[in-house]
Amino acid sequence: MGDTTKTVTIGGQDYDVRLDGDQLVVQLAGAEADLTETVPVDQLGDEARAALQQGRLDDGALTVAIEGVARALADRGA
């Protein structure tokens, strides 16, 4: 995935997803920087981490991980 930001749609909402070093950054698409969640990649499951490193954003395990991060954004009121 590198430094590329990709947009994924989860539950009808678009999220920008990117790697920042060893961090997975998920941001509500088009939102301000404070509507961002960051998760250390090493906290993802093996399958999600492998999919992320290979740029397979449509992988089921990675989608589940991103959905969890997206829920955290929603819970914060994003």
Rosetta blueprint (number, residue, H / E / L):
1 M L
2 G L
3 D L
4 T L
5 T L
6 K E
7 T E
8 V E
9 T E
10 I E
11 G L
12 G L
13 Q E
14 D E
15 Y E
16 D E
17 V E
18 R E
19 L E
20 D E
21 G L
22 D L
23 Q E
24 L E
25 V E
26 V E
27 Q E
28 L E
29 A L
30 G L
31 A L
32 E L
33 A L
34 D L
35 L L
36 T E
37 E E
38 T E
39 V E
40 P E
41 V H
42 D H
43 Q H
44 L L
45 G L
46 D H
47 E H
48 A H
49 R H
50 A H
51 A H
52 L H
53 Q H
54 Q L
55 G L
56 R L
57 L L
58 D L
59 D L
60 G H
61 A H
62 L H
63 T H
64 V H
65 A H
66 I H
67 E H
68 G H
69 V H
70 A H
71 R H
72 A H
73 L H
74 A H
75 D H
76 R L
77 G L
78 A L
